[in-house]
Every structure is written in C-alpha cells, then in structure tokens.
Amino acid sequence: MDGSGSPIEALAWWAEIYKKTVDALADSGPIFVRWDLKIGTGLLKRADGHFRRELFLLQLKADATSDILRGRQIMKLVMQKYKVEDHAQRYYDLQDLGAVKCVKDDIVGFLLKWDTVFLRMMPEAQSAFGARALLHFFYEQIKDSKKLEHEMDKFRRTKEKDPEYEKVHSMEWIREQITDWEAEKIRLAVRAGTADGVIKGTDVPGGEGSGVPHIAAPAQGEP
C-alpha cells in the first residue's frame, strides 16, 4: 500500500473489507478509486475456472447500472469463497495490542505496528476499550520518548480545566506529533543531503555518485 502515497489511510481503507458487505464495498471512497480499479483488474486476470465465470456474471450485473466490480469487492468474494474469514484469516485481539511496544524510542515504528494490529482486530475487540483507555494505553508506551519530550510534557501539564484539554488529550493529537516529528526528520535529511551534494559538486544528494558537477561548485582543492 506504500504506492498509494497514504499508507496508513490505505491500510484503514483496505481493512474495511473485513467489516463491510460486498455491495457496500462498491463505494471506493474519494481517495483510492484508481487503486480499487487497478486491484480489481489484477484480480480478475488471475481468476480462473468457475470463480472467473461467477465474477464475469457479477460484472454483467454491474454493467446494468453503469458500474464496475471494484478490487475490494473481488477480494471480499475471494475470502468468502475460500472461507478465509472463518479459518485462515489472522485476526488480532487485545493481547496482541498489549504486546505492541515502543522499543528504543522508535515512535514511528511503534505507530505503524499499533495501526497494523488495531485495524486487524475484530470490531468487538476494538470497542472493548473506550477512547480514554486506548489513549492511556498508547500514551504509556511513548510517555518517556526523548523525541517527543516537549510534546509529552505538554500532554502532562494540560489539565481538564484548560481550553486545549480535549484537543491535546486525544489519539489524533498524539499521532499528529509523531507524524510531524517524522516529517521534520525527512525535511532535515533532504536539506542536509542537498547541501552536501552542492558542496561536493554533484547533483546527487549526499555528494557521491554519477551526478553532473554544479556550475557554482568550487573546483577540487579550492577554498
């Protein structure tokens, strides 16, 4: 799902297969329409035998309403056919979520693992904890993060009487701090790589490589 440009949103979008009916999955949503159609085309090409005929008949039915079978719909049908939902599909539970830890201050990796487990939990398991309990569960893993030292301090200092309390004491706010930290690291890395490339006289960030020398770059050995 990395190629979507929004991997976390794409993961949530794909996870809807486990919760929605085939008919409900006809709505691709506003962001991933192209991906839904591309996935559908790929799955149709790989289908064979009676199942391919079933898909063909369903497509004819969709044609009657000027629609087309979507990728998520076909995947749902595949899962139903082979009873993946009941037998082979791996669902996570609260114990799995509790096993997700933030190791060595890897807050980005922790967020990715948290989302992967949580989105693949059964709806009943997801709702077993309330929003406040989930927030506390998440916070306990990153409260001592050096990368989010100031943000976590703000979280602790913001009390119920403060106007910002509802905003700060939310999963959305904490997630935003992690993604902002990651974006800043990427921005600084790109800036450093570009500057290094200019100094060393190549058009490749980092300097080394087959880049073309910059006109403005000093010659080798010049100050």
C-alpha positions as CSV (number, residue, x, y, z in Angstrom):
1,M,0.0,0.0,0.0
2,D,3.0,2.3,0.1
3,G,2.5,3.3,-3.5
4,S,-0.8,4.9,-2.6
5,G,1.0,7.9,-1.1
6,S,-1.0,7.5,2.1
7,P,-0.1,4.1,3.6
8,I,-1.9,4.5,6.9
9,E,-5.1,5.7,5.3
10,A,-4.8,2.9,2.7
11,L,-4.4,0.3,5.4
12,A,-7.6,1.5,7.1
13,W,-9.4,1.6,3.7
14,W,-8.3,-1.9,2.9
15,A,-9.3,-3.2,6.3
16,E,-12.9,-2.2,5.6
17,I,-13.1,-5.5,3.6
18,Y,-13.5,-7.3,6.9
19,K,-16.3,-5.1,8.1
20,K,-18.4,-4.2,5.0
21,T,-20.6,-6.2,2.7
22,V,-19.7,-6.8,-1.0
23,D,-22.4,-4.2,-2.0
24,A,-21.1,-1.6,0.4
25,L,-17.6,-2.0,-1.0
26,A,-18.8,-0.8,-4.3
27,D,-18.1,2.7,-2.9
28,S,-14.3,3.2,-3.2
29,G,-14.4,6.4,-1.3
30,P,-12.9,9.7,-2.5
31,I,-9.1,8.9,-2.3
32,F,-8.4,5.3,-3.6
33,V,-10.7,4.9,-6.6
34,R,-7.8,4.3,-9.1
35,W,-6.2,1.8,-6.7
36,D,-9.5,0.0,-6.3
37,L,-9.9,-0.4,-10.1
38,K,-6.3,-1.4,-10.6
39,I,-6.5,-4.1,-7.9
40,G,-9.8,-5.3,-9.4
41,T,-8.2,-5.6,-12.9
42,G,-5.3,-7.6,-11.4
43,L,-7.5,-9.9,-9.5
44,L,-9.8,-10.5,-12.5
45,K,-6.8,-11.5,-14.6
46,R,-5.7,-14.1,-12.0
47,A,-9.2,-15.6,-11.5
48,D,-9.9,-18.9,-13.3
49,G,-12.5,-21.7,-13.6
50,H,-15.9,-21.4,-12.1
51,F,-14.9,-18.5,-10.0
52,R,-13.9,-16.4,-13.0
53,R,-17.3,-17.2,-14.5
54,E,-19.0,-16.0,-11.3
55,L,-17.1,-12.8,-11.5
56,F,-18.0,-12.3,-15.1
57,L,-21.7,-12.7,-14.3
58,L,-21.4,-10.2,-11.5
59,Q,-19.6,-7.8,-13.8
60,L,-22.5,-8.1,-16.3
61,K,-24.9,-7.3,-13.4
62,A,-22.8,-4.2,-12.5
63,D,-22.8,-3.2,-16.2
64,A,-26.5,-2.8,-16.0
65,T,-26.0,0.0,-13.5
66,S,-23.1,1.5,-15.4
67,D,-20.7,0.4,-12.7
68,I,-17.7,-2.0,-12.4
69,L,-16.6,-4.5,-9.9
70,R,-14.0,-3.0,-7.5
71,G,-10.9,-4.6,-6.2
72,R,-12.1,-4.7,-2.6
73,Q,-15.3,-6.3,-3.7
74,I,-13.5,-9.1,-5.6
75,M,-11.2,-9.7,-2.6
76,K,-14.2,-10.0,-0.4
77,L,-15.7,-12.6,-2.7
78,V,-12.4,-14.5,-2.8
79,M,-12.4,-14.5,1.0
80,Q,-15.9,-15.7,1.2
81,K,-15.3,-18.4,-1.4
82,Y,-12.4,-19.9,0.5
83,K,-13.8,-19.1,3.9
84,V,-10.7,-17.1,4.8
85,E,-12.6,-15.0,7.3
86,D,-13.5,-18.0,9.4
87,H,-10.5,-20.3,9.0
88,A,-7.3,-18.8,7.7
89,Q,-7.6,-15.0,8.3
90,R,-5.4,-13.9,11.2
91,Y,-7.3,-11.6,13.5
92,Y,-5.6,-9.8,16.4
93,D,-7.0,-9.3,19.8
94,L,-6.4,-7.2,22.9
95,Q,-3.5,-9.4,24.0
96,D,-1.8,-8.7,20.6
97,L,-2.4,-5.0,21.1
98,G,-0.9,-5.1,24.5
99,A,2.2,-6.7,23.0
100,V,2.9,-3.7,20.8
101,K,5.8,-1.8,22.5
102,C,7.8,1.3,21.6
103,V,11.4,-0.1,21.6
104,K,14.4,2.1,21.6
105,D,12.3,5.2,21.1
106,D,11.2,4.1,17.7
107,I,8.0,6.1,17.8
108,V,7.3,5.8,14.0
109,G,7.7,2.1,14.0
110,F,5.5,1.8,17.1
111,L,2.7,3.8,15.4
112,L,2.9,1.6,12.4
113,K,2.7,-1.6,14.4
114,W,-0.1,-0.2,16.6
115,D,-2.2,0.6,13.5
116,T,-1.5,-2.7,11.9
117,V,-2.7,-4.7,14.9
118,F,-5.6,-2.4,15.8
119,L,-7.1,-2.3,12.3
120,R,-7.0,-6.1,12.1
121,M,-8.8,-6.6,15.4
122,M,-12.4,-7.8,15.4
123,P,-14.8,-4.9,15.8
124,E,-15.9,-6.3,19.2
125,A,-12.3,-6.3,20.4
126,Q,-11.7,-2.7,19.1
127,S,-14.7,-1.5,21.1
128,A,-13.8,-3.4,24.3
129,F,-11.7,-0.4,25.3
130,G,-13.2,3.1,25.4
131,A,-11.4,6.0,23.8
132,R,-9.8,7.2,27.1
133,A,-8.5,3.7,27.9
134,L,-6.9,3.4,24.4
135,L,-5.4,6.8,24.8
136,H,-3.9,5.8,28.1
137,F,-2.6,2.5,26.7
138,F,-0.9,4.4,23.8
139,Y,0.5,7.2,25.9
140,E,2.1,4.7,28.3
141,Q,4.3,3.5,25.5
142,I,5.6,6.8,24.4
143,K,5.5,9.0,27.6
144,D,9.2,8.7,28.1
145,S,10.2,9.4,24.5
146,K,13.1,11.7,24.1
147,K,12.0,12.6,20.6
148,L,8.6,13.8,22.0
149,E,10.0,15.2,25.2
150,H,8.3,18.6,24.9
151,E,5.1,17.2,23.5
152,M,4.7,14.7,26.3
153,D,5.4,17.4,28.8
154,K,2.6,19.5,27.3
155,F,0.3,16.4,27.5
156,R,1.0,16.0,31.2
157,R,0.7,19.7,32.0
158,T,-2.6,20.1,30.2
159,K,-5.4,19.7,32.7
160,E,-9.2,19.3,32.3
161,K,-9.8,22.9,33.2
162,D,-7.6,24.0,30.3
163,P,-9.2,25.0,26.9
164,E,-6.9,22.8,25.0
165,Y,-7.5,19.7,27.1
166,E,-9.9,17.9,24.7
167,K,-7.6,18.6,21.8
168,V,-4.3,17.6,23.5
169,H,-5.7,14.5,25.3
170,S,-6.7,12.7,22.1
171,M,-5.2,10.0,19.9
172,E,-5.4,12.4,17.0
173,W,-3.1,14.9,18.7
174,I,-0.5,12.4,19.8
175,R,-0.5,10.8,16.3
176,E,0.0,14.2,14.8
177,Q,3.1,14.8,17.0
178,I,4.6,11.6,15.8
179,T,3.9,12.2,12.1
180,D,5.2,15.8,12.5
181,W,8.4,14.6,14.1
182,E,8.9,12.1,11.2
183,A,8.2,14.8,8.6
184,E,10.7,17.2,10.2
185,K,13.4,14.5,10.2
186,I,12.8,13.8,6.5
187,R,12.9,17.5,5.7
188,L,16.2,18.0,7.5
189,A,17.7,14.9,5.9
190,V,16.8,16.1,2.4
191,R,18.2,19.6,3.2
192,A,21.4,18.1,4.6
193,G,21.8,15.8,1.6
194,T,21.2,18.5,-0.9
195,A,23.7,20.9,0.8
196,D,26.3,18.1,0.9
197,G,25.8,17.5,-2.8
198,V,26.3,21.1,-3.7
199,I,29.5,21.3,-1.6
200,K,30.9,18.2,-3.2
201,G,29.9,19.4,-6.7
202,T,27.4,16.7,-7.8
203,D,23.7,16.8,-8.4
204,V,23.2,13.7,-6.2
205,P,22.1,14.5,-2.6
206,G,25.0,13.2,-0.5
207,G,27.7,14.2,-2.9
208,E,29.0,10.8,-4.1
209,G,27.7,9.2,-7.3
210,S,27.4,9.8,-11.0
211,G,25.9,13.3,-10.7
212,V,26.8,16.2,-13.0
213,P,29.1,18.8,-11.4
214,H,27.3,22.0,-10.4
215,I,28.5,25.2,-12.2
216,A,28.6,27.1,-8.9
217,A,30.5,24.4,-7.1
218,P,34.2,25.2,-6.3
219,A,36.8,23.1,-8.1
220,Q,38.6,20.4,-6.2
221,G,41.1,21.8,-3.8
222,E,39.8,25.4,-4.0
223,P,38.6,27.0,-0.7
